[in-house]
Structures are given as structure tokens and as C-alpha cells.
Amino acid sequence: MLVKSSALLLLSAVQASFAALTESNLQKDVNVLDLDFEFGPVKAAYWTGYPHHRRTPFAVSPDGKSAYIAYLDSSETDVHVQPVDPTTFKATGTTVTLTGAKEAGGLVAQNDGFAVMVNEPVPSGTANAPPGNTPVPVLYRYTNGAQSWKTWLAGPTVTSSSGLGMAPDMNGDLVYSATAGLYGAYFVVTDYTGDASGHFGDSIQYVNEKGALQTITGATSTWGCSHNTGIAFEAADAAPFASICAEDQGAIWLNTKGQGMSTTGVKISNENTTNGGDGEPMGGMSGSYSALAQFATSTNYIFSWVSRGAIDLSENTWMGTGYTHSLNRTNPRNVAISLFSDKYTKVGAQATSEVGATDGDSQVNWITEGANDCSNAHAATFGADNALVTWEEIEDPICDYIAMGCRGKFAGSKFQQVDSTGAKVGAPLVETDTYVAGDMVTMSDGRICWPYVSMTWDLSQPVAYAGSSATTKQMSFACMSLDGSSGSTTTAASSAAASPATSAAASSVSSAAIEAASSTSSAAAVSSSASAATSAATNAAPTTLVTSARTSTVVPPMSSVPVTSQAATSITSAASPEASTTDEDSGDCDDSGDEDESSAVAIATSSAALATASSVALPSISSAPLPTVSAPANASGIVPPIPSASSTSTGGLDPSTLQELYAWLSAMLSDIEKMLKSGGN
């Protein structure tokens, strides 16, 4: 028996090392968790309005006996934390509601409860509070269902030399080290006082197990990466924890040492950054989670992100030596990984900073190299020797923006096994009904599990200006294993209405151009079909999402747009691949400070072309530089370019350009509204 058992273990190890993932490795528990409150699963990306999965933080306790999921109420106020059975994924216990919270940005499960990071307004009447009731990051600790402590991570009580910080959007993560006895929180901030007022950066804060905020030299930071557009964070045995940031000057940094964007850290990759955007490498809005993971029983880490590559490096004169600008190698984004031997050290060469270099990405380990656009990249480890890298793809992508996401037909979620050397193991598993929409957790039995909403995922158009109105009260879970024992699909009966979710946009904006564009776009980026109980042998039908009209303030037409201009960058979409049905087809991806905040917004639009889009007079916009004026920015700090106009033979704008124009105007109106609410900051 001993010999036989040893042989089986050896066989299992060989299979795990060389066999590609298949359906037998993936378990889907569809609609298994009934939520107590409605949840809106779609989050509009900043500026483009393209649909993102709204993050649902998920965590399992160290003893593996309890789990929790956090989700934002569909009203977009109040975060609910639901206890979950880690074996069946069904609801247990009593849901805790954090009243007034605006978003959950990280969750840690303990044997006796949980800790969760959210952003919420400070109490009314608080001295030196942020303007306009803007929320601030805060960490809660609950023990046996009752609040143990609450610690503010920014705002009036957390002073810094740069100023007081707030977080209009919750973009970041929370981790915990039992060895260090510390919670670590890494999040995007914007300061509302001091020298950095109105600017965007990030903050790393540590809190001990009693809820006391710790100031740790060489670890704590109140202002790190300029206009942080992506965060990856993982615990370590001592502070500082392993940290990565994407910034607005042209790079992604392993910034465990230095906590900022200085050359003290390690440059992971060169990225084109235009007006603060850099392609949403860690997911953009509702991202910045499950991108950095530690291999068990080792000091090694794996990091995943999406990138357009980098060519033709030029000097970043504003930042100086060691900093460069680059051009994109491709229009669509591909998936890349990087390995680290410890929290300070990258395996292999770091990205070059050689001015004049034509190749700025030779150090990158590409997981995909194709014509499809890739997004929503994540990574988690099975143990010490293998990891799971996952992403979503769009075929025939339309990439309107040089440093943003793309739109087009959803081509599926991909799940790729890689080993601890970064080598791919087999081909990726392709799923069209399973997504990653919450933290990927390594369970006590070695599986990697995560939450998602079962629905039809549409990436072809922006979410409507008023936001997606699709909601659900059911959550699904998926688990990936290496031994092939997970392969099954179970479906819980849906209690939702059977009618499809097809409500129209509930936004009224006084502009003929916007009305023309919105008439072709649905309010929700999710179209759904009725769900019903099915056998484990068949694919589960997607959840029926309930939709209801949302109201919004009528915004009068703009008489001017306060933007500045610089030379426009021309973007050409990648050639459309042939229609494909297999994973080997050529279209697949798998074919293998501040740029000076007064600097220009790239404009590639003529006022004459814009005027044909509407009978309402639009702002006069030309490709020539305009006077330098501060442009409105939201929580990401990005002020991207106006989309370029494509004229038809009749001299008007084609539907695609109208849609782009609609998204641009909508984002601008939203930013102005936020700016007014926050008192002009």
C-alpha cells in the first residue's frame, strides 16, 4: 500500500506539472448564496464607462471553518458582510451592515470574526472633515458578530506633511499577517488640505490587533505613487508588506522599499501613461485585488497585470534620471506576469530606463501575445509550486483610448496554470459563463475559490450615464483544483423574476448629441436570462437580474469645457482576427509629479465635426494647444483625451463616434458634478 500510495502521489504531481486545466478542474456552484440585500454587479469604468465587475471581497478564516463575503448594497450606500459556509458556500449566521459605507476595499477573515476596509463619510460636525461629505477609508474589526473597534485610515485624524486625505472611490486592498500581528491597508487617496490638495496619490497604513494605527518607519506612507492607477498588496512576516503600484509617469513599481515611485524600488514594467491613465493594469475601477500572491512556505511571489507593452523610450524630463516615457507596442492589452524571490527582489532584470531604447519590454514574461484585448487579470497560488492566472478577453477589440480599456464582443474568461518558474502549463481553460468578480482565495484543501454573479456578460458598450440598474440577490462561487476533483456544476433555483433585464437608460441630459448616443445604449451592461434549476451535468442558466429605473439630475448644456491640449496621439485598432471556435485560433490572446498636472489633454477632434453631431452648440475644440487650465478629475486623477471623430460620407458622425462622444460628455458632466459637490476640489 505504501508503494501504491507513493506512486499515486508521484502521478498526481506529474499531472499537476504537465496537464492543462480542463472542465474537470473547475467546480461551479451557481446561485448558491442567497443575499439578504440587492447587489449591483456592474461598475462603470472611469471615463470610458465600460463595464467592470463590481468587486465582492471574499475571505476564509485561518482554521478554514468560516468565510465571509462583503458587498455593496444596490443603493450604493451600506456595505453588507455575510458569513458563508466555506464548504457549501451557503449563507450562515447574521449579516452585518456597515451603515453609510460607500464601498468595500478589502476583507480579512479571522477564526472569531472579520476585519473589513470601507470608505465612508466622517461623522457630521467633525472638525477638518473632507468637503461635500466625501468618504474616507476606515477599518472595522468585528468579533463574534459585534464591533470590536473602528480605526480611521485617513481624514482629519491621520496627519501628514502633504495634507489630509480622502477616498471618493475605494480602490485598494487589505491584508493581514499573524506573524507581524498587523493589518496592512493600501489605498488611493486625494488630499483636501496642504500642498497636495486636489492631487491624487496613495497611502499605506498599518493597524495592530487592538485597532491602534501604527507609524512604522520604512513602511507607513501617506503619499506614495502619483495618481495611483493600480495596487497590488500581499502580507509578509514583518512590515513593510509586499506592495506594487502603477503610476502616472510611465511605470509599474515594486515599491516595498520606499513605498512610492522612486528608483529605490524596482521597475517592473514600462507603461505608456497618457494624462494619468496607463491601461488599467490592475483592473481600474473596482480592481486592485488578487494581483499579487505568495507561493506557500516560501518568500516567492507572483504578480499579474495587463499591458500594451513598451517601445521607443524617451526621457521623462519632469522626473529626471531613471524615469522614461514610452509608446505602446500594441493597441489591445495582453497578460503579463512577474516573479519575485522576496518582497524586495524581482526575478530577472527590471524594466530598462535607457533613453532611446527601442525595446522597453524585453524583460516581460507574456502569458498572452495575441490580437484580442485582455482585462481583469488576477493571480492566486495553489501552494508552493503552481499558480492560477486568469483574465477576460474581447475579440475584435475597439480600443478608442490610448491609455484606457477596450470594448467589443466578450470572448470568455481564461484560466492558465503556471508553475513557480513562470512557465505556462498546458493551454488555458476557456469559460464563457464564469468570471472573477471577487478575491481569489486558496482554501485549506488547496483549491482556489472566488465569488461571481452568474449573468450574461456584455463588454460591447459603455454602461449608461445613470449607471447600471441591474441587481441580484444571488451569488455564485467557482473553485479550481489541480487534481481534477472539482469538476461539476450545481445550480440553486433562482427566486428572481423570470423576465429579462432590459430597462433603458434612466438619465436625462439636455444635449441632442448625448440623446442620440444614449438611444443606442442599454442602461445596464448586463443582459440576463431566466435562471432555473438544472442538473449538474448541464451548464447553468445565468441569473435573472432585476432592473429598475434610476433618476439623475438634469444637467444643462455646457458652454465650455475647461481642458488643455497637447499633440494628439493617433490610435489604430488591431486587425480583426478571423472568427474562431478553438483556443488556438490566431485572434486569441493566447497565441503564443504627474505629467505636469497643467499639461495637456490630447485632442484629436475638430469643432466642425463635433457640430454635426447635434443641433445644440458644442464647445469649440481644436487640435491646437489651448490655455493651460485645471481640468476636472475624479478619484483616479485621470483626465483622458477626447475621443477622435470619424466622419461619414455625409459629413456627420458615425454611431461608434456618437457613442464615444456620449461617453466622453457623460464622464465630463459626472466629474463636474462631483467637483461641485466637493466644493470645487
C-alpha positions in Angstrom: 0.0 0.0 0.0 2.9 2.3 0.8 4.4 1.8 -2.7 1.0 2.3 -4.3 0.3 5.5 -2.3 3.7 6.9 -3.2 3.1 6.1 -6.9 -0.3 7.9 -6.8 1.3 10.9 -5.2 4.0 10.9 -7.8 1.5 10.6 -10.6 -0.6 13.4 -9.1 2.5 15.6 -9.0 3.3 14.8 -12.7 -0.3 15.5 -13.8 -0.2 18.8 -11.9 3.0 19.8 -13.6 2.2 18.9 -17.2 -1.6 18.5 -17.7 -3.6 21.5 -18.9 -6.6 22.6 -16.9 -9.9 21.2 -18.1 -13.6 21.3 -17.0 -12.8 18.5 -14.5 -10.7 21.0 -12.6 -13.4 23.6 -12.3 -16.4 23.5 -9.9 -19.2 25.9 -10.3 -21.8 26.5 -7.5 -24.3 28.7 -9.4 -26.6 30.9 -7.4 -25.7 29.0 -4.3 -25.6 32.0 -1.9 -28.8 33.9 -1.2 -28.0 37.5 -0.2 -30.2 39.4 2.2 -29.9 42.6 0.2 -29.9 43.6 -3.5 -26.4 43.9 -5.1 -25.5 45.7 -8.3 -22.8 43.6 -10.0 -21.7 46.2 -12.6 -19.3 49.1 -12.0 -18.7 51.7 -14.8 -15.0 52.3 -15.6 -13.8 55.8 -15.1 -14.0 58.0 -18.2 -14.9 55.3 -20.7 -17.9 54.0 -18.8 -17.0 50.4 -19.9 -18.5 47.7 -17.6 -16.3 46.3 -14.9 -17.3 43.6 -12.3 -18.0 45.3 -9.0 -15.7 43.7 -6.5 -17.1 41.4 -3.8 -14.3 40.9 -1.3 -14.1 37.3 -0.1 -12.0 35.8 2.7 -11.6 32.5 4.6 -10.5 32.1 8.3 -7.1 30.7 9.1 -8.7 27.5 10.5 -10.8 27.1 7.3 -14.0 26.8 9.3 -15.6 30.1 8.4 -15.8 32.6 5.5 -17.2 36.0 4.7 -18.2 37.9 1.6 -18.7 41.7 1.6 -20.9 43.5 -1.0 -22.2 47.0 -1.6 -26.0 47.5 -1.4 -27.6 48.3 -4.7 -28.5 51.7 -3.4 -24.7 52.3 -3.4 -24.8 53.1 0.3 -24.2 50.5 3.1 -21.8 47.6 2.9 -23.1 44.2 4.0 -20.8 41.4 5.3 -22.4 37.9 5.0 -21.0 34.8 6.8 -20.6 31.9 4.4 -20.0 28.2 4.8 -16.6 27.6 3.2 -17.6 24.1 2.1 -21.1 24.7 0.7 -20.9 28.5 0.1 -24.4 28.8 1.6 -25.3 31.7 4.0 -24.7 31.2 7.7 -25.1 33.4 10.7 -26.3 37.0 10.6 -25.3 39.6 8.0 -23.5 42.7 9.4 -24.4 46.0 7.8 -21.9 48.9 7.9 -24.4 51.8 7.6 -23.2 54.6 5.4 -20.3 52.8 3.9 -19.8 53.5 0.1 -17.7 50.6 -1.0 -15.7 47.6 0.4 -12.0 47.6 -0.4 -10.7 44.5 1.3 -11.7 41.8 3.8 -9.8 39.6 6.2 -11.5 36.6 7.9 -10.4 35.5 11.4 -11.4 32.5 13.4 -13.6 34.7 15.6 -14.9 37.2 13.0 -13.5 39.6 10.4 -11.9 42.9 9.5 -13.1 44.9 6.6 -11.9 48.2 4.9 -14.5 50.5 3.5 -14.8 54.2 2.7 -17.5 56.3 4.5 -18.1 59.9 5.4 -16.8 61.1 8.8 -19.5 61.9 11.4 -21.4 65.2 10.8 -19.8 68.1 12.7 -16.3 66.6 12.7 -13.6 69.3 12.5 -11.5 69.4 9.3 -13.8 67.0 7.6 -13.5 66.4 3.8 -15.6 68.7 1.7 -19.0 67.6 0.4 -19.3 64.6 2.7 -16.6 62.8 0.7 -15.8 59.4 2.2 -12.6 58.4 4.0 -11.1 54.9 4.3 -11.8 53.2 7.6 -11.0 49.7 9.1 -13.6 47.8 11.1 -12.9 44.7 13.3 -15.9 42.5 14.2 -15.6 39.7 16.8 -18.4 37.1 17.2 -20.8 39.5 15.4 -20.1 42.6 17.4 -17.9 45.6 16.6 -14.6 45.4 18.5 -13.0 48.6 17.1 -13.0 51.1 14.2 -9.9 52.9 13.0 -9.8 55.7 10.5 -7.0 55.3 7.9 -7.2 58.9 6.5 -9.1 62.1 7.1 -8.9 64.5 10.0 -7.2 62.2 12.5 -4.4 61.0 10.2 -2.0 63.8 9.7 0.8 64.0 7.1 3.2 66.6 5.7 1.3 66.5 2.3 -2.1 67.2 3.8 -5.3 65.4 4.9 -6.6 62.6 2.6 -10.0 61.2 1.5 -11.1 58.5 -0.9 -14.0 59.4 -3.2 -13.7 55.8 -4.7 -12.4 52.8 -2.7 -9.5 51.4 -4.7 -7.1 49.3 -2.7 -6.7 46.2 -0.6 -6.5 44.9 3.0 -4.2 42.1 4.1 -3.2 40.6 7.5 0.0 39.0 8.9 -0.5 36.8 12.0 3.3 36.7 12.4 3.6 40.5 12.4 0.3 41.0 14.3 -0.6 43.7 11.8 -3.3 44.6 9.3 -2.0 46.4 6.2 -4.2 48.7 4.1 -3.1 50.2 0.8 -5.4 52.5 -1.0 -5.8 55.5 -3.3 -6.2 58.9 -1.8 -6.8 62.5 -2.8 -5.7 65.2 -0.4 -8.1 68.0 0.5 -5.7 70.2 2.5 -2.0 71.1 2.3 0.5 71.2 -0.6 -1.1 68.1 -2.2 -4.7 69.4 -2.1 -6.6 68.3 -5.2 -3.9 65.8 -6.2 -4.1 62.0 -6.2 -1.7 59.6 -4.6 -1.8 56.6 -2.4 -1.4 55.6 1.3 -0.1 52.5 3.1 -1.3 52.2 6.8 -0.7 49.6 9.4 -3.1 48.8 12.3 -2.3 46.4 15.2 -4.7 43.7 16.5 -6.1 46.1 19.1 -7.0 48.7 16.5 -4.2 51.2 17.0 -2.8 52.9 14.0 0.9 52.3 13.7 3.5 54.6 12.3 6.3 52.4 11.1 9.4 53.9 9.6 10.1 52.5 6.2 6.6 51.0 5.9 3.9 53.6 6.6 3.2 56.1 3.8 0.7 58.9 3.4 1.7 59.9 -0.1 3.4 57.4 -2.4 2.7 56.9 -6.1 1.4 59.9 -8.1 -2.1 59.3 -9.5 -2.0 55.7 -8.4 -4.0 53.7 -11.1 -3.5 50.2 -9.7 -2.5 48.5 -6.4 -1.2 45.0 -5.6 -0.6 44.2 -1.9 0.3 41.0 0.0 1.2 40.3 3.6 4.7 39.4 4.8 6.1 38.3 8.2 7.1 41.9 9.0 6.3 45.4 7.8 6.7 46.6 5.1 4.4 44.2 3.3 4.9 43.5 -0.4 3.5 46.3 -2.5 3.2 47.3 -6.1 1.8 50.5 -7.7 1.0 51.7 -11.2 1.6 55.5 -11.5 1.2 58.3 -14.0 4.8 58.8 -15.0 5.4 55.7 -17.1 6.0 52.6 -14.9 4.8 49.9 -12.6 6.9 49.6 -9.4 7.6 47.0 -6.8 7.7 49.7 -4.1 8.0 47.6 -0.9 11.2 49.6 -0.4 10.4 53.2 -0.4 6.6 52.9 -0.7 6.5 55.3 -3.6 7.6 55.6 -7.2 11.3 56.3 -6.6 14.2 54.4 -8.1 14.7 52.9 -4.7 12.1 50.4 -5.7 12.2 48.0 -8.7 10.7 49.0 -12.1 8.6 46.0 -13.1 7.5 47.4 -16.4 7.4 50.5 -18.7 3.9 51.6 -19.5 2.6 54.3 -21.7 0.8 56.8 -19.5 -1.3 59.5 -21.1 -3.0 62.1 -18.9 -2.7 59.8 -15.9 -4.1 56.7 -17.5 -2.0 53.6 -18.1 -4.4 50.9 -19.4 -5.9 49.8 -16.2 -3.1 47.3 -15.5 -4.6 46.0 -12.2 -8.3 46.3 -13.2 -9.0 50.0 -13.0 -12.2 50.9 -11.1 -13.2 48.1 -8.7 -9.9 46.4 -9.3 -6.6 46.3 -7.3 -7.1 42.9 -5.7 -5.8 39.3 -6.2 -3.0 40.5 -8.4 -0.1 39.6 -6.2 0.1 36.2 -4.4 2.7 34.4 -2.3 3.7 30.9 -3.0 3.1 28.8 0.2 6.0 28.1 2.5 8.3 30.4 0.6 9.2 34.0 0.2 8.3 34.0 -3.5 5.5 36.0 -5.1 3.7 36.1 -8.5 2.2 39.3 -9.9 -0.2 39.5 -12.9 -1.3 42.6 -14.9 -2.4 43.6 -18.4 -0.1 45.7 -20.6 0.2 47.1 -24.2 4.0 46.7 -24.0 6.5 49.4 -24.4 8.7 50.7 -27.3 10.7 53.8 -28.1 11.7 55.1 -24.7 12.2 58.8 -24.3 13.4 60.9 -21.3 10.9 61.9 -18.7 12.4 65.4 -18.2 9.9 66.2 -15.4 11.1 63.3 -13.2 14.7 63.1 -14.2 17.2 60.2 -14.4 15.7 56.7 -14.2 12.3 57.7 -15.5 11.1 57.4 -19.1 8.1 57.7 -21.3 7.2 55.0 -23.8 4.9 54.3 -26.7 2.5 51.3 -26.8 3.7 48.2 -28.6 0.1 47.0 -29.3 -3.3 48.5 -29.3 -5.0 45.7 -27.4 -3.7 44.7 -24.0 -2.0 41.3 -23.2 -1.5 39.5 -19.9 1.9 39.5 -18.2 3.4 38.0 -15.0 6.4 38.8 -12.9 8.0 36.7 -10.2 9.8 37.9 -7.0 12.2 35.9 -4.9 11.1 38.0 -1.9 9.2 41.2 -1.2 12.0 43.4 -2.4 13.5 41.4 -5.3 12.4 40.8 -8.8 13.4 37.6 -10.5 15.4 38.6 -13.7 16.1 42.0 -15.0 13.9 45.0 -14.1 12.5 47.2 -16.9 15.0 49.3 -18.7 15.3 53.1 -18.2 17.7 53.6 -21.2 16.6 56.7 -23.1 16.4 55.9 -26.8 15.8 52.2 -26.3 13.5 50.8 -29.0 12.5 47.8 -26.9 11.1 48.7 -23.5 9.5 45.4 -22.5 12.1 42.7 -23.2 12.0 41.7 -19.5 8.3 40.9 -19.5 7.0 37.3 -19.2 4.0 37.4 -21.5 1.2 34.9 -20.8 -0.7 36.1 -23.9 0.5 37.6 -27.2 -2.5 38.0 -29.5 -4.9 40.4 -31.1 -7.7 40.0 -28.5 -7.8 42.6 -25.7 -7.3 41.2 -22.2 -8.5 42.7 -19.0 -9.5 41.8 -15.4 -6.2 39.9 -14.7 -5.7 38.1 -11.4 -3.4 35.6 -9.8 -3.5 33.1 -6.9 -1.3 30.2 -5.8 -2.2 26.6 -5.3 0.7 26.1 -3.0 4.5 26.3 -3.3 4.8 25.1 -6.9 1.8 26.3 -9.0 -0.3 29.3 -9.6 -3.5 30.2 -11.4 -3.6 33.3 -13.7 -6.9 34.4 -15.0 -8.2 37.2 -17.3 -11.1 38.1 -19.7 -10.8 38.6 -23.4 -12.6 40.7 -26.1 -12.4 39.6 -29.7 -12.1 42.2 -32.5 -11.5 44.9 -29.8 -12.2 48.5 -30.4 -9.7 50.4 -28.3 -10.7 54.1 -28.6 -8.4 55.4 -25.9 -4.6 55.1 -25.8 -4.4 54.5 -22.1 -7.8 53.1 -21.1 -9.8 49.8 -21.7 -11.4 48.5 -24.8 -14.9 47.4 -25.9 -16.1 44.5 -28.1 -17.5 41.0 -28.0 -16.8 39.1 -24.9 -14.7 36.0 -25.8 -14.6 34.3 -22.4 -12.6 34.1 -19.2 -9.3 32.3 -19.4 -7.7 30.2 -16.7 -4.0 29.4 -17.1 -1.9 27.3 -14.8 1.7 28.4 -14.4 4.5 26.9 -12.3 6.7 28.6 -9.8 9.3 29.4 -12.5 6.6 31.4 -14.5 6.3 28.7 -17.2 2.8 28.0 -18.6 1.4 24.5 -18.0 -0.7 23.5 -21.0 -3.3 25.7 -22.6 -5.8 27.9 -20.7 -9.2 26.7 -19.8 -11.9 28.9 -21.5 -15.2 29.7 -19.8 -18.0 31.9 -21.1 -20.3 31.8 -18.1 -17.8 32.1 -15.2 -15.9 35.3 -14.2 -13.7 36.5 -11.4 -15.5 39.2 -9.6 -14.1 38.9 -6.1 -11.0 37.9 -4.2 -9.4 34.6 -5.2 -8.7 32.6 -2.0 -6.6 29.5 -1.5 -8.7 27.2 0.6 -7.5 24.8 3.3 -7.8 21.9 0.8 -5.6 23.6 -1.8 -8.4 24.7 -4.2 -8.6 28.3 -5.3 -12.2 29.7 -4.9 -13.8 33.1 -5.7 -17.3 34.7 -6.0 -19.1 35.9 -9.1 -22.5 36.7 -10.4 -23.9 34.3 -13.0 -25.1 36.5 -15.8 -24.6 37.3 -19.5 -21.5 39.5 -19.6 -21.6 42.2 -22.3 -18.4 44.2 -22.9 -19.5 45.8 -26.2 -20.7 49.1 -25.0 -20.5 51.6 -22.1 -22.7 51.5 -19.1 -25.4 54.2 -19.3 -24.7 57.6 -17.7 -27.1 56.9 -14.8 -25.3 53.7 -14.1 -26.3 50.1 -14.5 -29.7 49.3 -12.8 -29.2 45.6 -12.8 -29.3 44.0 -9.4 -29.3 40.5 -7.9 -29.8 38.7 -4.6 -27.8 35.6 -5.5 -24.1 35.0 -5.6 -22.2 32.1 -7.3 -18.8 30.6 -6.5 -16.2 28.8 -8.6 -13.3 26.7 -7.4 -10.3 25.5 -9.4 -8.2 22.4 -8.3 -5.2 20.7 -9.8 -6.3 17.1 -9.1 -9.5 17.3 -11.3 -11.8 16.5 -8.4 -13.7 19.8 -8.6 -15.3 19.4 -12.0 -19.1 19.8 -11.6 -21.8 22.4 -11.9 -24.5 22.7 -9.3 -27.3 25.2 -9.6 -29.7 26.6 -7.0 -33.2 27.5 -8.0 -33.5 31.2 -8.7 -36.0 33.3 -6.8 -35.7 36.2 -9.1 -38.3 37.2 -11.7 -38.2 35.4 -15.0 -38.4 38.4 -17.2 -35.2 39.6 -18.9 -33.4 42.7 -17.6 -33.7 45.1 -20.4 -34.5 48.5 -18.8 -33.5 51.6 -20.7 -31.2 54.4 -19.5 -32.7 56.5 -16.8 -30.7 59.6 -17.4 -32.0 62.9 -18.8 -29.3 65.2 -20.2 -30.0 68.3 -22.2 -27.9 67.7 -25.3 -29.1 66.3 -28.6 -25.7 64.6 -29.1 -26.0 62.8 -25.8 -29.6 61.8 -26.5 -28.6 60.4 -29.9 -25.8 58.3 -28.4 -27.8 57.1 -25.5 -30.7 55.9 -27.6 -28.4 53.1 -28.9 -27.2 52.0 -25.5 -28.9 50.0 -22.8 -28.8 51.2 -19.2 -27.1 48.0 -18.0 -24.1 46.4 -19.4 -25.7 43.1 -18.3 -28.4 41.4 -20.3 -29.8 38.5 -18.4 -31.9 35.5 -19.0 -34.1 33.5 -16.6 -32.4 31.0 -14.3 -33.8 27.7 -13.3 -32.6 24.6 -11.5 -30.6 22.4 -13.8 -28.7 19.1 -13.4 -25.0 19.0 -12.5 -24.2 17.7 -16.0 -25.5 20.8 -17.8 -24.5 24.4 -17.9 -26.4 26.6 -15.6 -28.6 29.4 -17.0 -27.5 32.9 -15.9 -29.2 34.7 -13.1 -32.1 36.9 -14.0 -31.1 40.4 -12.8 -33.8 42.7 -11.6 -33.6 46.2 -13.1 -35.3 49.4 -12.1 -35.1 53.0 -13.4 -32.6 55.3 -11.7 -33.1 59.0 -11.6 -30.5 61.6 -12.2 -30.2 65.4 -12.1 -30.9 67.2 -15.4 -27.6 68.8 -16.3 -27.8 71.9 -18.5 -25.7 72.1 -21.7 -22.0 73.0 -21.2 -21.0 76.3 -22.7 -17.3 75.5 -22.4 -15.0 72.6 -21.4 -12.1 73.5 -19.2 -9.4 71.4 -20.8 -5.9 71.9 -22.1 -4.3 70.4 -25.2 -1.2 68.8 -26.4 -0.3 66.9 -29.6 -2.8 64.2 -30.2 -1.7 60.5 -30.4 -3.2 58.5 -33.3 -4.6 55.1 -32.4 -5.3 52.4 -34.9 -7.3 49.3 -33.8 -5.6 45.9 -34.3 -6.6 43.9 -37.3 -9.7 41.8 -36.7 -8.9 38.1 -36.4 -10.9 35.5 -38.3 -13.9 34.0 -36.5 -12.7 31.2 -34.3 -14.0 28.4 -32.2 -10.9 26.9 -30.7 -8.4 28.2 -28.2 -5.6 28.0 -30.8 -7.1 30.5 -33.2 -5.0 33.4 -34.2 -7.2 36.1 -32.7 -6.8 34.8 -29.2 -4.5 36.4 -26.7 -3.1 33.0 -26.0 -1.3 32.8 -29.4 1.9 32.3 -28.3 4.9 65.0 -10.4 2.1 64.0 -12.8 2.8 64.6 -16.4 2.7 68.0 -15.0 -0.9 68.4 -13.9 -1.2 71.6 -16.0 -0.1 69.7 -19.1 -2.3 68.9 -21.9 -5.2 66.7 -22.7 -4.6 65.1 -26.1 -7.3 66.2 -28.5 -8.0 64.7 -31.9 -11.3 66.3 -32.7 -12.4 69.3 -34.8 -15.2 71.6 -33.8 -16.7 71.3 -37.2 -17.0 67.6 -37.0 -18.5 67.8 -33.5 -21.1 70.4 -34.6 -22.6 67.9 -37.0 -23.4 65.6 -34.1 -26.0 67.8 -32.6 -28.2 70.8 -33.2 -27.1 72.1 -29.8 -23.9 74.2 -30.0 -21.0 72.3 -28.6 -17.7 73.7 -27.2 -15.2 74.8 -29.8 -12.4 72.2 -29.7 -9.4 72.2 -32.0 -6.1 70.3 -32.1 -4.2 73.5 -31.3 -3.0 74.0 -27.7 -5.5 75.8 -25.5 -4.6 77.9 -22.5 -3.5 75.9 -19.5 -6.5 75.3 -17.2 -7.0 72.7 -14.5 -9.3 70.0 -15.8 -11.8 68.2 -13.6 -10.6 64.8 -12.4 -12.3 62.1 -10.4 -10.9 59.7 -7.8 -8.4 58.1 -10.2 -7.0 61.5 -11.1 -7.1 60.7 -14.8 -8.1 63.3 -17.4 -8.0 61.3 -20.6 -8.3 62.6 -24.2 -11.5 63.4 -26.0 -12.3 60.6 -28.4 -11.4 61.1 -32.1 -14.2 61.7 -34.6 -14.7 59.6 -37.6 -16.6 61.4 -40.4 -19.1 59.6 -42.6 -19.5 60.4 -46.3 -22.4 62.7 -45.4 -20.2 64.8 -43.1 -21.8 63.5 -39.9 -20.6 61.3 -37.1 -21.0 57.5 -37.3 -22.8 55.7 -34.5 -19.5 54.5 -33.0 -18.2 58.0 -32.7 -21.5 59.2 -31.3 -21.2 56.6 -28.6 -17.7 57.7 -27.8 -18.8 61.3 -27.7 -21.7 60.4 -25.4 -19.3 58.5 -23.0 -16.9 61.5 -23.0 -19.6 64.1 -22.3 -21.2 61.9 -19.7 -17.9 61.5 -17.9 -17.2 65.2 -18.1 -20.6 66.0 -16.6 -20.1 63.5 -13.9 -16.7 64.9 -13.0 -18.1 68.5 -12.9 -21.0 67.3 -10.7 -18.5 65.6 -8.3 -16.3 68.7 -8.3 -19.2 71.0 -7.4 -20.4 68.6 -4.6 -16.9 68.5 -3.1 -16.6 72.3 -3.1 -14.5 72.7 -6.2 -11.7 70.4 -5.2 
